[in-house]
């Protein structure tokens, strides 16, 4: 499986998924946050599952009809607890 994790997702989750052998790109590894449009476009182009806690992707997909990959939205998970949710 190929994942693109949004910058709002814990680095712990990134490390655990990579350690388990998954192909993971993390938006936070770049020099700056590329923004939701770019993240969504990259995930679709590279056929990656987008994992986010950001609800703005729903607007991009359903209101603006942007092409999209599979999106997994982690709902109501405080940042301090995200480390517990490394199994996506």
C-alpha positions as CSV (number, residue, x, y, z in Angstrom):
1,X,0.0,0.0,0.0
2,X,1.1,3.5,-0.7
3,X,0.2,6.4,1.6
4,X,0.5,10.1,1.6
5,X,0.2,11.4,5.2
6,X,-0.9,15.0,5.6
7,X,1.4,17.3,7.7
8,X,-1.1,17.2,10.6
9,X,-0.5,13.4,11.1
10,X,2.1,12.4,13.7
11,X,5.6,11.6,12.8
12,X,5.3,8.5,15.0
13,X,2.6,7.2,12.6
14,X,5.0,7.8,9.6
15,X,7.8,5.9,11.3
16,X,5.6,3.0,12.3
17,X,4.1,2.6,8.8
18,X,7.5,2.7,7.2
19,X,8.9,0.2,9.7
20,X,6.0,-2.1,8.8
21,X,7.1,-1.9,5.1
22,X,4.6,0.6,3.7
23,X,5.5,3.2,1.1
24,X,4.9,6.5,2.9
25,X,5.2,10.1,1.9
26,X,4.7,12.7,4.6
27,X,3.7,16.2,3.6
28,X,5.6,17.6,6.7
29,X,9.0,16.4,5.3
30,X,9.1,19.2,2.7
31,X,10.5,22.6,3.4
32,X,7.0,24.1,3.8
33,X,3.5,22.8,3.9
34,X,2.5,22.5,0.2
35,X,-1.2,23.2,0.9
36,X,-4.3,21.0,0.6
37,X,-4.7,21.4,-3.2
38,X,-1.1,20.2,-3.9
39,X,-1.3,17.3,-1.4
40,X,-4.6,16.1,-2.9
41,X,-3.2,16.4,-6.4
42,X,0.0,14.5,-5.5
43,X,-1.9,11.7,-3.8
44,X,-4.2,11.3,-6.9
45,X,-1.2,11.4,-9.3
46,X,0.8,8.9,-7.3
47,X,-2.2,6.7,-6.5
48,X,-1.6,7.0,-2.8
49,X,-4.1,6.7,0.1
50,X,-4.4,10.2,1.7
51,X,-4.5,10.1,5.5
52,X,-5.5,13.3,7.2
53,X,-7.3,14.9,10.1
54,X,-8.2,17.9,8.0
55,X,-11.8,18.2,7.0
56,X,-11.0,20.7,4.2
57,X,-10.3,17.9,1.8
58,X,-14.1,17.2,1.8
59,X,-14.7,20.6,0.3
60,X,-12.1,20.1,-2.4
61,X,-13.6,16.8,-3.4
62,X,-17.3,17.4,-3.0
63,X,-17.7,21.1,-3.6
64,X,-14.9,21.8,-6.1
65,X,-15.0,18.3,-7.7
66,X,-11.2,17.8,-7.5
67,X,-9.8,14.5,-8.7
68,X,-9.0,12.4,-5.6
69,X,-7.6,9.2,-4.3
70,X,-9.0,7.2,-1.4
71,X,-9.0,9.6,1.6
72,X,-9.0,8.4,5.2
73,X,-9.9,11.1,7.6
74,X,-9.0,10.6,11.3
75,X,-11.9,12.3,13.1
76,X,-11.7,14.0,16.5
77,X,-8.3,12.7,17.4
78,X,-6.3,15.3,19.4
79,X,-2.7,15.7,18.2
80,X,-1.3,14.4,21.5
81,X,-3.2,11.1,21.0
82,X,-2.3,10.5,17.3
83,X,0.7,8.5,18.3
84,X,-1.7,5.7,19.5
85,X,-3.2,5.6,16.0
86,X,-0.4,4.3,13.9
87,X,-2.3,1.4,12.4
88,X,-4.2,3.0,9.5
